[in-house]
């Protein structure tokens, strides 16, 4: 199981909306949580298939993007401030 993260973003690869973020950092009982409640959360883009992960880094999140074959797409890595 997992917990649901209340977050949406624009896919950095195809520019379509991505939602359905999940995390396994807490109890994994399908709780709804904010990004600030976990250390890592992730989803995949339904349009292009890339994998998007966010990891805490101080008070911000590091976005990492992987292609549909799970190859790292370093040009889309970015430090992001996610607001509540």
C-alpha positions as CSV (number, residue, x, y, z in Angstrom):
1,X,0.0,0.0,0.0
2,X,0.9,3.7,0.0
3,X,-0.3,7.1,1.1
4,X,-1.7,9.7,-1.3
5,X,0.1,13.0,-1.7
6,X,-2.0,16.0,-2.4
7,X,0.1,17.5,-5.2
8,X,-0.1,18.2,-8.9
9,X,2.5,19.5,-11.3
10,X,3.2,20.0,-14.9
11,X,5.3,17.2,-16.5
12,X,8.7,18.8,-17.3
13,X,9.0,16.5,-20.4
14,X,5.6,16.8,-22.2
15,X,4.0,19.7,-20.2
16,X,0.8,17.8,-19.3
17,X,-0.7,17.7,-15.8
18,X,0.5,15.0,-13.5
19,X,-1.3,14.0,-10.3
20,X,-1.7,10.8,-8.4
21,X,1.4,11.2,-6.3
22,X,2.2,8.5,-3.7
23,X,4.6,7.9,-0.9
24,X,5.6,5.0,1.3
25,X,7.3,7.1,4.0
26,X,4.5,6.8,6.6
27,X,1.8,4.2,7.5
28,X,0.8,3.3,3.9
29,X,-2.9,3.1,4.7
30,X,-4.1,5.4,1.8
31,X,-4.0,8.5,4.0
32,X,-4.1,11.9,2.2
33,X,-1.0,13.9,3.0
34,X,0.8,17.1,2.0
35,X,4.2,16.9,0.4
36,X,5.7,18.5,3.5
37,X,4.6,15.4,5.6
38,X,6.9,13.0,3.7
39,X,10.5,12.8,2.6
40,X,9.9,11.3,-0.8
41,X,6.9,11.1,-3.2
42,X,6.5,10.1,-6.8
43,X,4.1,9.6,-9.7
44,X,4.3,8.9,-13.4
45,X,3.0,10.9,-16.3
46,X,0.0,9.3,-18.0
47,X,0.9,11.0,-21.3
48,X,4.6,10.4,-21.9
49,X,5.3,7.8,-19.2
50,X,8.2,9.5,-17.4
51,X,8.6,9.0,-13.7
52,X,8.8,12.0,-11.4
53,X,10.2,11.9,-7.9
54,X,10.5,14.6,-5.2
55,X,13.0,14.2,-2.3
56,X,13.3,16.7,0.6
57,X,16.4,18.8,0.6
58,X,16.4,21.2,3.5
59,X,13.1,23.1,3.2
60,X,12.8,22.4,-0.5
61,X,12.3,19.4,-2.7
62,X,14.7,18.1,-5.4
63,X,12.7,16.9,-8.5
64,X,14.2,14.0,-10.4
65,X,12.8,12.8,-13.7
66,X,13.3,9.4,-15.3
67,X,12.3,8.3,-18.8
68,X,9.8,5.5,-19.5
69,X,12.7,3.0,-19.4
70,X,13.8,4.5,-16.1
71,X,16.9,6.3,-17.5
72,X,17.7,9.5,-15.6
73,X,16.8,12.7,-17.4
74,X,19.2,15.0,-15.6
75,X,18.3,18.1,-17.6
76,X,14.9,18.2,-15.8
77,X,16.3,17.9,-12.3
78,X,15.5,21.0,-10.3
79,X,15.3,22.3,-6.7
80,X,11.7,23.3,-6.0
81,X,9.9,25.2,-3.2
82,X,6.5,23.5,-2.7
83,X,4.0,25.8,-1.0
84,X,1.4,24.5,1.4
